[in-house]
Amino acid sequence: MLEDAEFELIVQSGFRRELKPWEQHVAEEPTYAARPLEQQVLWRPFRDEAFRHTVRQAYGETCAISGLRLINGGGRPEVQAAHIQPVAAHGPDSVRNGLALTGTVHWMFDRGLISVDDDHRVLLAKRDMPEELGHLVQPHRRLRLPERPEWRPHPSYLKWHREHVFKG
């Protein structure tokens, strides 16, 4: 049987690690003052819940660019409905102005790191694109399209994205 001191020494040795630079200067647990509550009034364009539902349905709850179909533990799809022409730029809540994208791919699309041409080929930015993120695009670099033609991205929205967002 181990003595308590020996057990403690083994535990401490097993959990020893080098501290990161930002961790080395913390002497004790910081204290924080209570934060005041502020009321904010926010005006933003209405976003139709049906848009999210219809876009995810159109793409079979699968990312149109990566091909990933992620379902969380509660059975809910983790794919997001992304606007091709954003609501802030007067893009409509139409399934033809939407793509089903995973969170990271949605972020890349909104920042112009990826786009889609009129033939539904996925375009990657030549600058500001970390190489690792390019691996999230399916190797054939083609958009996964909805089966119903009336749900496929409209060329005018794709063109708007390439001209106003994409960092080609």
MARBA-501397 format. One line per field, with one value per atom (N, C-alpha, C, CB): atom name; chain; y, z, x; residue number from 1. Coordinates in nm, 2 decimals, m for minus. Glycine has a CB too. Example, Ala and Ser with C-alpha at 12.3 -4.5 7.8 and 13.67 -1.06 7.14 Angstrom:
// residues 2
a = N,CA,C,CB,N,CA,C,CB
c = A,A,A,A,A,A,A,A
y = m0.57,m0.45,m0.33,m0.45,m0.22,m0.11,0.00,m0.06
z = 0.78,0.78,0.78,0.90,0.71,0.71,0.79,0.57
x = 1.32,1.23,1.32,1.13,1.28,1.37,1.29,1.41
k = 1,1,1,1,2,2,2,2
***
This chain:
// residues 168
a = N,CA,C,CB,N,CA,C,CB,N,CA,C,CB,N,CA,C,CB,N,CA,C,CB,N,CA,C,CB,N,CA,C,CB,N,CA,C,CB,N,CA,C,CB,N,CA,C,CB,N,CA,C,CB,N,CA,C,CB,N,CA,C,CB,N,CA,C,CB,N,CA,C,CB,N,CA,C,CB,N,CA,C,CB,N,CA,C,CB,N,CA,C,CB,N,CA,C,CB,N,CA,C,CB,N,CA,C,CB,N,CA,C,CB,N,CA,C,CB,N,CA,C,CB,N,CA,C,CB,N,CA,C,CB,N,CA,C,CB,N,CA,C,CB,N,CA,C,CB,N,CA,C,CB,N,CA,C,CB,N,CA,C,CB,N,CA,C,CB,N,CA,C,CB,N,CA,C,CB,N,CA,C,CB,N,CA,C,CB,N,CA,C,CB,N,CA,C,CB,N,CA,C,CB,N,CA,C,CB,N,CA,C,CB,N,CA,C,CB,N,CA,C,CB,N,CA,C,CB,N,CA,C,CB,N,CA,C,CB,N,CA,C,CB,N,CA,C,CB,N,CA,C,CB,N,CA,C,CB,N,CA,C,CB,N,CA,C,CB,N,CA,C,CB,N,CA,C,CB,N,CA,C,CB,N,CA,C,CB,N,CA,C,CB,N,CA,C,CB,N,CA,C,CB,N,CA,C,CB,N,CA,C,CB,N,CA,C,CB,N,CA,C,CB,N,CA,C,CB,N,CA,C,CB,N,CA,C,CB,N,CA,C,CB,N,CA,C,CB,N,CA,C,CB,N,CA,C,CB,N,CA,C,CB,N,CA,C,CB,N,CA,C,CB,N,CA,C,CB,N,CA,C,CB,N,CA,C,CB,N,CA,C,CB,N,CA,C,CB,N,CA,C,CB,N,CA,C,CB,N,CA,C,CB,N,CA,C,CB,N,CA,C,CB,N,CA,C,CB,N,CA,C,CB,N,CA,C,CB,N,CA,C,CB,N,CA,C,CB,N,CA,C,CB,N,CA,C,CB,N,CA,C,CB,N,CA,C,CB,N,CA,C,CB,N,CA,C,CB,N,CA,C,CB,N,CA,C,CB,N,CA,C,CB,N,CA,C,CB,N,CA,C,CB,N,CA,C,CB,N,CA,C,CB,N,CA,C,CB,N,CA,C,CB,N,CA,C,CB,N,CA,C,CB,N,CA,C,CB,N,CA,C,CB,N,CA,C,CB,N,CA,C,CB,N,CA,C,CB,N,CA,C,CB,N,CA,C,CB,N,CA,C,CB,N,CA,C,CB,N,CA,C,CB,N,CA,C,CB,N,CA,C,CB,N,CA,C,CB,N,CA,C,CB,N,CA,C,CB,N,CA,C,CB,N,CA,C,CB,N,CA,C,CB,N,CA,C,CB,N,CA,C,CB,N,CA,C,CB,N,CA,C,CB,N,CA,C,CB,N,CA,C,CB,N,CA,C,CB,N,CA,C,CB,N,CA,C,CB,N,CA,C,CB,N,CA,C,CB,N,CA,C,CB,N,CA,C,CB,N,CA,C,CB,N,CA,C,CB,N,CA,C,CB,N,CA,C,CB,N,CA,C,CB,N,CA,C,CB,N,CA,C,CB,N,CA,C,CB,N,CA,C,CB,N,CA,C,CB,N,CA,C,CB,N,CA,C,CB,N,CA,C,CB,N,CA,C,CB,N,CA,C,CB,N,CA,C,CB,N,CA,C,CB,N,CA,C,CB,N,CA,C,CB,N,CA,C,CB,N,CA,C,CB,N,CA,C,CB,N,CA,C,CB,N,CA,C,CB,N,CA,C,CB,N,CA,C,CB,N,CA,C,CB,N,CA,C,CB,N,CA,C,CB,N,CA,C,CB
c = A,A,A,A,A,A,A,A,A,A,A,A,A,A,A,A,A,A,A,A,A,A,A,A,A,A,A,A,A,A,A,A,A,A,A,A,A,A,A,A,A,A,A,A,A,A,A,A,A,A,A,A,A,A,A,A,A,A,A,A,A,A,A,A,A,A,A,A,A,A,A,A,A,A,A,A,A,A,A,A,A,A,A,A,A,A,A,A,A,A,A,A,A,A,A,A,A,A,A,A,A,A,A,A,A,A,A,A,A,A,A,A,A,A,A,A,A,A,A,A,A,A,A,A,A,A,A,A,A,A,A,A,A,A,A,A,A,A,A,A,A,A,A,A,A,A,A,A,A,A,A,A,A,A,A,A,A,A,A,A,A,A,A,A,A,A,A,A,A,A,A,A,A,A,A,A,A,A,A,A,A,A,A,A,A,A,A,A,A,A,A,A,A,A,A,A,A,A,A,A,A,A,A,A,A,A,A,A,A,A,A,A,A,A,A,A,A,A,A,A,A,A,A,A,A,A,A,A,A,A,A,A,A,A,A,A,A,A,A,A,A,A,A,A,A,A,A,A,A,A,A,A,A,A,A,A,A,A,A,A,A,A,A,A,A,A,A,A,A,A,A,A,A,A,A,A,A,A,A,A,A,A,A,A,A,A,A,A,A,A,A,A,A,A,A,A,A,A,A,A,A,A,A,A,A,A,A,A,A,A,A,A,A,A,A,A,A,A,A,A,A,A,A,A,A,A,A,A,A,A,A,A,A,A,A,A,A,A,A,A,A,A,A,A,A,A,A,A,A,A,A,A,A,A,A,A,A,A,A,A,A,A,A,A,A,A,A,A,A,A,A,A,A,A,A,A,A,A,A,A,A,A,A,A,A,A,A,A,A,A,A,A,A,A,A,A,A,A,A,A,A,A,A,A,A,A,A,A,A,A,A,A,A,A,A,A,A,A,A,A,A,A,A,A,A,A,A,A,A,A,A,A,A,A,A,A,A,A,A,A,A,A,A,A,A,A,A,A,A,A,A,A,A,A,A,A,A,A,A,A,A,A,A,A,A,A,A,A,A,A,A,A,A,A,A,A,A,A,A,A,A,A,A,A,A,A,A,A,A,A,A,A,A,A,A,A,A,A,A,A,A,A,A,A,A,A,A,A,A,A,A,A,A,A,A,A,A,A,A,A,A,A,A,A,A,A,A,A,A,A,A,A,A,A,A,A,A,A,A,A,A,A,A,A,A,A,A,A,A,A,A,A,A,A,A,A,A,A,A,A,A,A,A,A,A,A,A,A,A,A,A,A,A,A,A,A,A,A,A,A,A,A,A,A,A,A,A,A,A,A,A,A,A,A,A,A,A,A,A,A,A,A,A,A,A,A,A,A,A,A,A,A,A,A,A,A,A,A,A,A,A,A,A,A,A,A,A,A,A,A,A,A,A,A,A,A,A,A,A,A,A,A,A,A,A,A,A,A,A,A,A,A,A,A,A,A,A,A,A,A,A,A,A,A,A,A,A,A,A,A,A,A
y = m0.12,0.00,0.12,0.00,0.23,0.35,0.44,0.42,0.51,0.62,0.74,0.66,0.82,0.94,1.03,1.02,1.05,1.14,1.08,1.16,0.95,0.88,0.89,0.74,0.87,0.88,1.02,0.84,1.12,1.26,1.30,1.36,1.24,1.26,1.20,1.20,1.09,1.02,1.10,0.88,1.15,1.23,1.36,1.26,1.42,1.55,1.53,1.62,1.42,1.40,1.37,1.28,1.30,1.26,1.38,1.16,1.48,1.60,1.72,1.64,1.70,1.81,1.84,1.77,1.97,2.01,2.15,2.01,2.18,2.32,2.41,2.33,2.53,2.63,2.71,2.72,2.75,2.84,2.97,2.84,3.06,3.19,3.27,3.27,3.27,3.35,3.29,3.35,3.16,3.10,3.13,2.95,3.16,3.17,3.29,3.18,3.39,3.52,3.53,3.63,3.43,3.43,3.38,3.35,3.48,3.44,3.38,3.56,3.43,3.38,3.39,3.45,3.33,3.34,3.49,3.25,3.54,3.68,3.70,3.73,3.82,3.85,3.94,3.91,3.93,4.02,4.09,3.93,4.21,4.29,4.24,4.44,4.25,4.22,4.31,4.23,4.25,4.32,4.39,4.23,4.51,4.57,4.52,4.73,4.52,4.48,4.60,4.40,4.58,4.69,4.64,4.75,4.73,4.69,4.75,4.75,4.67,4.71,4.69,4.63,4.78,4.77,4.75,4.89,4.64,4.60,4.60,4.46,4.66,4.66,4.58,4.80,4.48,4.40,4.34,4.29,4.31,4.25,4.12,4.22,4.10,3.98,3.86,3.99,3.75,3.63,3.52,3.58,3.47,3.38,3.24,3.37,3.18,3.05,2.94,3.01,2.97,2.87,2.86,2.91,2.97,2.97,2.86,3.11,2.86,2.76,2.62,2.79,2.60,2.47,2.42,2.47,2.50,2.46,2.44,2.57,2.53,2.51,2.38,2.63,2.36,2.23,2.11,2.23,2.12,2.01,1.99,2.03,2.10,2.09,2.02,2.23,2.04,1.98,1.85,2.07,1.79,1.67,1.68,1.56,1.80,1.82,1.79,1.74,1.81,1.78,1.91,1.67,1.93,2.05,2.04,2.06,2.15,2.15,2.15,2.27,2.20,2.21,2.10,2.35,2.06,1.96,1.82,1.98,1.81,1.68,1.61,1.59,1.69,1.63,1.64,1.70,1.53,1.53,1.50,1.43,1.61,1.60,1.61,1.70,1.51,1.50,1.50,1.38,1.60,1.60,1.49,1.74,1.48,1.38,1.38,1.39,1.50,1.52,1.49,1.65,1.44,1.41,1.53,1.35,1.65,1.77,1.79,1.90,1.82,1.84,1.97,1.86,1.96,2.07,2.16,2.02,2.13,2.21,2.34,2.13,2.45,2.58,2.62,2.68,2.71,2.77,2.90,2.78,2.91,3.03,3.10,2.99,3.24,3.32,3.34,3.46,3.33,3.36,3.51,3.29,3.58,3.72,3.75,3.79,3.81,3.82,3.91,3.88,3.88,3.96,4.11,3.91,4.14,4.28,4.35,4.28,4.27,4.33,4.30,4.26,4.30,4.28,4.15,4.40,4.05,3.91,3.86,3.82,3.79,3.74,3.60,3.72,3.57,3.44,3.34,3.45,3.32,3.22,3.11,3.29,2.99,2.87,2.88,2.74,2.96,2.98,3.07,3.03,3.14,3.23,3.16,3.37,3.03,2.96,2.84,2.92,2.81,2.69,2.63,2.72,2.50,2.43,2.41,2.29,2.47,2.46,2.43,2.60,2.36,2.33,2.47,2.22,2.48,2.60,2.66,2.59,2.58,2.64,2.68,2.53,2.60,2.63,2.75,2.51,2.77,2.89,3.01,2.88,3.00,3.11,3.14,3.07,3.04,3.06,3.13,2.93,3.09,3.15,3.29,3.07,3.32,3.46,3.55,3.46,3.50,3.58,3.58,3.54,3.52,3.52,3.43,3.66,3.33,3.24,3.13,3.17,3.11,3.02,3.08,2.88,3.04,3.08,2.97,3.22,3.00,2.90,2.97,2.84,2.91,2.97,2.92,2.93,2.97,2.94,2.80,3.03,2.72,2.58,2.50,2.54,2.56,2.50,2.44,2.39,2.49,2.45,2.54,2.46,2.48,2.55,2.62,2.46,2.75,2.83,2.86,2.97,2.85,2.88,3.01,2.76,3.09,3.22,3.19,3.31,3.27,3.25,3.31,3.31,3.41,3.47,3.46,3.62,3.46,3.45,3.32,3.56,3.22,3.09,2.99,3.03,2.96,2.86,2.72,2.84,2.66,2.54,2.43,2.48,2.42,2.32,2.33,2.33,2.46,2.48,2.43,2.63,2.43,2.38,2.23,2.40,2.16,2.02,1.99,1.95,2.10,2.08,2.08,2.20,2.11,2.11,1.97,2.22,1.92,1.79,1.78,1.75,1.67,1.67,1.71,1.53,1.68,1.71,1.85,1.62,1.93,2.07,2.11,2.15,2.03,2.05,2.07,1.94,2.16,2.19,2.07,2.32,2.02,1.92,1.99,1.84,1.96,2.03,1.96,2.06,2.04,1.98,1.90,2.09,1.80,1.72,1.80,1.59,1.88,1.96,2.09,2.01,2.10,2.21,2.35,2.21,2.36,2.49,2.53,2.48,2.44,2.47,2.50,2.36,2.49,2.51,2.66,2.45,2.69,2.83,2.91,2.85,3.03,3.11,3.18,3.21,3.18,3.24,3.38,3.23,3.46,3.60,3.61,3.67,3.53,3.53,3.49,3.45,3.38,3.33,3.44,3.20,3.51,3.62,3.73,3.67,3.77,3.87,3.83,3.89,3.71,3.67,3.68,3.52,3.63,3.64,3.78,3.57,3.87,4.01,4.10,4.08,4.06,4.15,4.09,4.18,3.96,3.89,3.81,3.80,3.74,3.64,3.72,3.56,3.66,3.72,3.66,3.70,3.60,3.53,3.55,3.58
z = 0.00,0.00,0.00,0.12,m0.08,m0.09,0.03,m0.22,0.07,0.17,0.09,0.24,0.17,0.10,0.04,0.21,0.10,0.04,m0.09,0.14,m0.10,m0.22,m0.33,m0.19,m0.30,m0.39,m0.45,m0.33,m0.36,m0.40,m0.50,m0.28,m0.47,m0.55,m0.69,m0.49,m0.70,m0.83,m0.91,m0.81,m0.84,m0.91,m0.96,m0.81,m0.88,m0.92,m1.04,m0.80,m1.04,m1.15,m1.28,m1.11,m1.27,m1.38,m1.45,m1.35,m1.37,m1.43,m1.45,m1.34,m1.44,m1.46,m1.61,m1.41,m1.65,m1.79,m1.79,m1.85,m1.91,m1.92,m1.94,m2.04,m1.88,m1.89,m2.02,m1.77,m2.08,m2.20,m2.15,m2.28,m2.23,m2.19,m2.12,m2.31,m2.17,m2.11,m1.97,m2.20,m1.94,m1.82,m1.71,m1.84,m1.74,m1.65,m1.55,m1.72,m1.59,m1.51,m1.42,m1.60,m1.41,m1.32,m1.18,m1.38,m1.09,m0.95,m0.87,m0.88,m0.89,m0.81,m0.90,m0.68,m0.86,m0.93,m0.93,m0.86,m1.05,m1.06,m1.01,m1.20,m0.96,m0.92,m1.02,m0.77,m1.03,m1.13,m1.06,m1.24,m1.10,m1.05,m1.12,m1.07,m1.05,m1.11,m1.23,m1.01,m1.34,m1.46,m1.46,m1.59,m1.49,m1.50,m1.62,m1.51,m1.61,m1.72,m1.80,m1.66,m1.93,m2.02,m2.11,m2.10,m2.14,m2.23,m2.37,m2.19,m2.47,m2.61,m2.70,m2.66,m2.79,m2.89,m3.02,m2.90,m3.09,m3.21,m3.32,m3.19,m3.43,m3.55,m3.66,m3.60,m3.71,m3.81,m3.90,m3.75,m4.02,m4.11,m4.05,m4.25,m4.07,m4.03,m4.11,m4.05,m4.04,m4.10,m4.09,m4.04,m4.20,m4.21,m4.17,m4.35,m4.07,m4.02,m4.13,m3.89,m4.22,m4.32,m4.42,m4.40,m4.43,m4.51,m4.46,m4.51,m4.33,m4.28,m4.30,m4.12,m4.27,m4.29,m4.43,m4.23,m4.53,m4.67,m4.73,m4.74,m4.69,m4.75,m4.70,m4.71,m4.57,m4.52,m4.58,m4.36,m4.60,m4.66,m4.81,m4.66,m4.88,m5.02,m5.04,m5.08,m4.95,m4.96,m4.88,m4.91,m4.84,m4.76,m4.63,m4.85,m4.57,m4.45,m4.46,m4.33,m4.58,m4.61,m4.66,m4.71,m4.62,m4.67,m4.82,m4.60,m4.89,m5.04,m5.09,m5.09,m5.00,m5.04,m4.99,m5.00,m4.86,m4.81,m4.82,m4.66,m4.84,m4.85,m4.71,m4.93,m4.60,m4.47,m4.43,m4.37,m4.37,m4.31,m4.16,m4.38,m4.08,m3.94,m3.86,m3.89,m3.78,m3.70,m3.55,m3.73,m3.47,m3.33,m3.25,m3.27,m3.12,m3.03,m3.02,m2.90,m3.04,m3.03,m3.16,m2.98,m3.26,m3.39,m3.48,m3.37,m3.44,m3.52,m3.62,m3.43,m3.75,m3.84,m3.80,m3.98,m3.81,m3.78,m3.90,m3.72,m4.01,m4.13,m4.12,m4.26,m4.17,m4.16,m4.29,m4.10,m4.29,m4.42,m4.44,m4.41,m4.54,m4.56,m4.68,m4.60,m4.67,m4.78,m4.87,m4.73,m5.00,m5.10,m5.11,m5.24,m5.13,m5.12,m4.98,m5.24,m4.89,m4.75,m4.74,m4.67,m4.63,m4.60,m4.58,m4.47,m4.52,m4.51,m4.64,m4.43,m4.75,m4.88,m4.96,m4.95,m4.90,m4.96,m5.03,m5.05,m4.98,m5.04,m4.98,m5.01,m5.06,m5.01,m4.94,m5.13,m4.86,m4.79,m4.89,m4.66,m5.00,m5.10,m5.10,m5.24,m5.12,m5.13,m5.24,m5.15,m5.34,m5.46,m5.42,m5.58,m5.30,m5.25,m5.13,m5.21,m5.12,m5.00,m5.04,m4.92,m4.95,m4.96,m4.82,m5.01,m4.81,m4.68,m4.66,m4.68,m4.55,m4.53,m4.38,m4.56,m4.35,m4.22,m4.16,m4.21,m4.03,m3.97,m4.02,m3.82,m4.04,m4.08,m4.23,m4.06,m4.31,m4.45,m4.47,m4.53,m4.39,m4.39,m4.36,m4.28,m4.26,m4.22,m4.34,m4.10,m4.41,m4.52,m4.64,m4.57,m4.66,m4.77,m4.74,m4.78,m4.62,m4.58,m4.59,m4.44,m4.57,m4.58,m4.71,m4.47,m4.81,m4.95,m4.98,m4.98,m4.89,m4.91,m5.01,m4.78,m5.03,m5.13,m5.19,m5.06,m5.32,m5.39,m5.49,m5.46,m5.57,m5.67,m5.80,m5.62,m5.91,m6.04,m6.10,m6.14,m6.22,m6.28,m6.32,m6.40,m6.33,m6.36,m6.23,m6.45,m6.12,m5.98,m5.94,m5.98,m5.99,m5.95,m5.83,m6.06,m5.73,m5.61,m5.64,m5.48,m5.61,m5.63,m5.49,m5.70,m5.49,m5.37,m5.39,m5.34,m5.29,m5.30,m5.31,m5.17,m5.39,m5.41,m5.29,m5.54,m5.22,m5.11,m4.98,m5.14,m4.87,m4.74,m4.71,m4.73,m4.79,m4.77,m4.71,m4.91,m4.58,m4.52,m4.59,m4.37,m4.63,m4.70,m4.64,m4.72,m4.51,m4.44,m4.46,m4.29,m4.48,m4.50,m4.64,m4.49,m4.73,m4.87,m4.87,m4.96,m4.77,m4.76,m4.72,m4.65,m4.68,m4.65,m4.77,m4.56,m4.89,m5.01,m5.07,m5.11,m5.13,m5.19,m5.30,m5.25,m5.32,m5.41,m5.56,m5.41,m5.60,m5.74,m5.75,m5.78,m5.64,m5.64,m5.71,m5.70,m5.69,m5.75,m5.63,m5.85,m5.65,m5.55,m5.55,m5.58,m5.44,m5.42,m5.44,m5.28,m5.54,m5.57,m5.53,m5.72,m5.50,m5.47,m5.59,m5.42,m5.56,m5.68,m5.76,m5.62,m5.69,m5.75,m5.82,m5.66,m5.95,m6.02,m5.97,m6.17,m5.92,m5.88,m5.74,m5.87,m5.68,m5.55,m5.57,m5.45,m5.69,m5.71,m5.71,m5.84,m5.67,m5.66,m5.79,m5.62,m5.78,m5.90,m5.94,m5.87,m6.07,m6.11,m6.07,m6.26,m6.06,m6.02,m5.88,m6.03,m5.79,m5.65,m5.65,m5.56,m5.72,m5.73,m5.79,m5.82,m5.89,m5.95,m5.85,m6.08,m5.78,m5.68,m5.57,m5.61,m5.53,m5.43,m5.49,m5.38,m5.61,m5.67,m5.68,m5.81,m5.72,m5.75,m5.62,m5.83,m5.51,m5.39,m5.27,m5.36,m5.27,m5.15,m5.18,m5.09,m5.28,m5.31,m5.33,m5.44,m5.27,m5.28,m5.40,m5.15,m5.49,m5.61,m5.62,m5.73
x = 0.08,0.00,0.09,m0.10,0.05,0.12,0.09,0.10,0.19,0.16,0.10,0.30,0.03,m0.04,0.06,m0.11,0.18,0.28,0.33,0.40,0.35,0.40,0.30,0.44,0.17,0.06,0.06,m0.07,0.06,0.06,0.18,0.06,0.29,0.41,0.39,0.54,0.33,0.30,0.20,0.25,0.10,m0.01,0.05,m0.12,0.13,0.19,0.28,0.26,0.36,0.45,0.38,0.55,0.27,0.19,0.12,0.09,0.09,0.02,0.11,m0.09,0.24,0.33,0.34,0.47,0.34,0.35,0.41,0.21,0.46,0.51,0.40,0.61,0.40,0.30,0.32,0.29,0.21,0.22,0.26,0.08,0.32,0.36,0.25,0.42,0.13,0.02,m0.02,m0.09,0.02,m0.02,0.08,m0.04,0.20,0.31,0.30,0.44,0.23,0.23,0.11,0.24,0.03,m0.09,m0.05,m0.21,m0.05,0.00,m0.12,0.05,m0.24,m0.35,m0.47,m0.36,m0.58,m0.71,m0.75,m0.82,m0.78,m0.82,m0.96,m0.81,m0.99,m1.13,m1.19,m1.13,m1.32,m1.39,m1.50,m1.44,m1.52,m1.64,m1.76,m1.61,m1.87,m2.00,m2.02,m2.12,m2.07,m2.10,m2.24,m2.08,m2.24,m2.38,m2.46,m2.37,m2.59,m2.67,m2.72,m2.80,m2.71,m2.75,m2.86,m2.63,m2.95,m3.06,m3.02,m3.20,m3.03,m3.00,m3.12,m2.88,m3.14,m3.24,m3.17,m3.34,m3.20,m3.13,m3.22,m3.06,m3.19,m3.26,m3.18,m3.30,m3.24,m3.18,m3.29,m3.08,m3.25,m3.35,m3.41,m3.29,m3.54,m3.61,m3.55,m3.76,m3.53,m3.48,m3.58,m3.34,m3.63,m3.74,m3.69,m3.80,m3.75,m3.72,m3.74,m3.80,m3.83,m3.86,m3.74,m3.98,m3.66,m3.54,m3.44,m3.47,m3.41,m3.32,m3.37,m3.30,m3.50,m3.55,m3.55,m3.70,m3.59,m3.60,m3.46,m3.67,m3.37,m3.23,m3.17,m3.14,m3.18,m3.13,m3.19,m3.14,m3.32,m3.40,m3.35,m3.55,m3.34,m3.30,m3.17,m3.29,m3.08,m2.94,m2.93,m2.84,m3.04,m3.04,m2.96,m2.98,m2.96,m2.89,m2.74,m2.95,m2.69,m2.55,m2.48,m2.54,m2.36,m2.29,m2.26,m2.15,m2.30,m2.29,m2.15,m2.37,m2.06,m1.92,m1.83,m1.86,m1.84,m1.76,m1.82,m1.73,m1.95,m2.01,m2.04,m1.93,m2.01,m2.03,m2.17,m1.94,m2.22,m2.36,m2.34,m2.45,m2.35,m2.32,m2.45,m2.22,m2.48,m2.60,m2.56,m2.70,m2.61,m2.56,m2.63,m2.59,m2.60,m2.65,m2.80,m2.59,m2.86,m3.00,m3.08,m3.04,m3.00,m3.06,m3.08,m3.19,m3.03,m3.05,m2.93,m3.06,m2.95,m2.84,m2.76,m2.89,m2.63,m2.54,m2.51,m2.41,m2.57,m2.55,m2.63,m2.59,m2.57,m2.64,m2.69,m2.54,m2.79,m2.84,m2.77,m2.99,m2.68,m2.60,m2.67,m2.46,m2.68,m2.72,m2.60,m2.78,m2.63,m2.53,m2.51,m2.56,m2.61,m2.61,m2.68,m2.70,m2.60,m2.64,m2.77,m2.53,m2.84,m2.96,m2.92,m3.02,m2.80,m2.75,m2.73,m2.62,m2.71,m2.69,m2.82,m2.57,m2.93,m3.06,m3.09,m3.08,m3.02,m3.04,m3.17,m2.92,m3.25,m3.38,m3.36,m3.48,m3.47,m3.47,m3.54,m3.56,m3.47,m3.51,m3.42,m3.52,m3.47,m3.39,m3.28,m3.47,m3.31,m3.22,m3.11,m3.30,m3.12,m3.02,m2.95,m3.07,m2.96,m2.91,m2.82,m3.02,m2.73,m2.65,m2.64,m2.50,m2.65,m2.63,m2.48,m2.71,m2.43,m2.29,m2.26,m2.22,m2.15,m2.11,m2.06,m2.00,m2.05,m2.01,m1.88,m2.00,m1.78,m1.65,m1.65,m1.54,m1.72,m1.74,m1.82,m1.80,m1.92,m2.01,m1.92,m2.12,m1.83,m1.74,m1.65,m1.66,m1.60,m1.51,m1.58,m1.45,m1.71,m1.79,m1.82,m1.92,m1.86,m1.89,m1.77,m1.95,m1.65,m1.53,m1.46,m1.43,m1.53,m1.48,m1.36,m1.43,m1.34,m1.23,m1.27,m1.19,m1.40,m1.45,m1.58,m1.49,m1.60,m1.72,m1.76,m1.69,m1.85,m1.90,m1.92,m2.04,m1.88,m1.90,m2.03,m1.78,m2.07,m2.20,m2.21,m2.22,m2.10,m2.11,m2.10,m2.00,m2.12,m2.12,m1.99,m2.23,m1.88,m1.75,m1.71,m1.64,m1.65,m1.61,m1.48,m1.60,m1.47,m1.36,m1.29,m1.39,m1.16,m1.08,m1.00,m0.98,m1.00,m0.92,m0.77,m0.95,m0.71,m0.56,m0.48,m0.52,m0.55,m0.48,m0.56,m0.45,m0.50,m0.56,m0.63,m0.66,m0.60,m0.66,m0.56,m0.71,m0.57,m0.48,m0.50,m0.51,m0.39,m0.39,m0.48,m0.25,m0.48,m0.56,m0.71,m0.53,m0.75,m0.90,m0.94,m0.93,m0.85,m0.88,m0.92,m0.76,m0.87,m0.90,m1.05,m0.81,m1.12,m1.26,m1.35,m1.31,m1.29,m1.37,m1.35,m1.31,m1.46,m1.46,m1.35,m1.60,m1.28,m1.17,m1.21,m1.11,m1.33,m1.37,m1.41,m1.49,m1.42,m1.45,m1.58,m1.33,m1.68,m1.81,m1.91,m1.85,m2.00,m2.10,m2.20,m2.18,m2.24,m2.34,m2.47,m2.33,m2.55,m2.67,m2.80,m2.68,m2.90,m3.03,m3.08,m3.13,m3.16,m3.21,m3.31,m3.28,m3.39,m3.49,m3.43,m3.61,m3.44,m3.37,m3.42,m3.40,m3.55,m3.60,m3.54,m3.75,m3.46,m3.40,m3.25,m3.42,m3.20,m3.05,m3.02,m3.01,m2.89,m2.85,m2.88,m2.71,m2.93,m2.96,m2.83,m3.07,m2.80,m2.67,m2.65,m2.66,m2.76,m2.74,m2.69,m2.88,m2.72,m2.67,m2.53,m2.76,m2.50,m2.36,m2.27,m2.35,m2.31,m2.24,m2.22,m2.31,m2.32,m2.31,m2.20,m2.45,m2.20,m2.10,m1.96,m2.13,m1.94,m1.81,m1.76,m1.81,m1.85,m1.81,m1.80,m1.91,m1.87,m1.87,m1.80,m2.01,m1.78,m1.73,m1.60,m1.84,m1.60,m1.49,m1.36,m1.52,m1.25,m1.12,m1.04,m1.05,m1.10,m1.04,m0.90,m1.10
k = 1,1,1,1,2,2,2,2,3,3,3,3,4,4,4,4,5,5,5,5,6,6,6,6,7,7,7,7,8,8,8,8,9,9,9,9,10,10,10,10,11,11,11,11,12,12,12,12,13,13,13,13,14,14,14,14,15,15,15,15,16,16,16,16,17,17,17,17,18,18,18,18,19,19,19,19,20,20,20,20,21,21,21,21,22,22,22,22,23,23,23,23,24,24,24,24,25,25,25,25,26,26,26,26,27,27,27,27,28,28,28,28,29,29,29,29,30,30,30,30,31,31,31,31,32,32,32,32,33,33,33,33,34,34,34,34,35,35,35,35,36,36,36,36,37,37,37,37,38,38,38,38,39,39,39,39,40,40,40,40,41,41,41,41,42,42,42,42,43,43,43,43,44,44,44,44,45,45,45,45,46,46,46,46,47,47,47,47,48,48,48,48,49,49,49,49,50,50,50,50,51,51,51,51,52,52,52,52,53,53,53,53,54,54,54,54,55,55,55,55,56,56,56,56,57,57,57,57,58,58,58,58,59,59,59,59,60,60,60,60,61,61,61,61,62,62,62,62,63,63,63,63,64,64,64,64,65,65,65,65,66,66,66,66,67,67,67,67,68,68,68,68,69,69,69,69,70,70,70,70,71,71,71,71,72,72,72,72,73,73,73,73,74,74,74,74,75,75,75,75,76,76,76,76,77,77,77,77,78,78,78,78,79,79,79,79,80,80,80,80,81,81,81,81,82,82,82,82,83,83,83,83,84,84,84,84,85,85,85,85,86,86,86,86,87,87,87,87,88,88,88,88,89,89,89,89,90,90,90,90,91,91,91,91,92,92,92,92,93,93,93,93,94,94,94,94,95,95,95,95,96,96,96,96,97,97,97,97,98,98,98,98,99,99,99,99,100,100,100,100,101,101,101,101,102,102,102,102,103,103,103,103,104,104,104,104,105,105,105,105,106,106,106,106,107,107,107,107,108,108,108,108,109,109,109,109,110,110,110,110,111,111,111,111,112,112,112,112,113,113,113,113,114,114,114,114,115,115,115,115,116,116,116,116,117,117,117,117,118,118,118,118,119,119,119,119,120,120,120,120,121,121,121,121,122,122,122,122,123,123,123,123,124,124,124,124,125,125,125,125,126,126,126,126,127,127,127,127,128,128,128,128,129,129,129,129,130,130,130,130,131,131,131,131,132,132,132,132,133,133,133,133,134,134,134,134,135,135,135,135,136,136,136,136,137,137,137,137,138,138,138,138,139,139,139,139,140,140,140,140,141,141,141,141,142,142,142,142,143,143,143,143,144,144,144,144,145,145,145,145,146,146,146,146,147,147,147,147,148,148,148,148,149,149,149,149,150,150,150,150,151,151,151,151,152,152,152,152,153,153,153,153,154,154,154,154,155,155,155,155,156,156,156,156,157,157,157,157,158,158,158,158,159,159,159,159,160,160,160,160,161,161,161,161,162,162,162,162,163,163,163,163,164,164,164,164,165,165,165,165,166,166,166,166,167,167,167,167,168,168,168,168
***
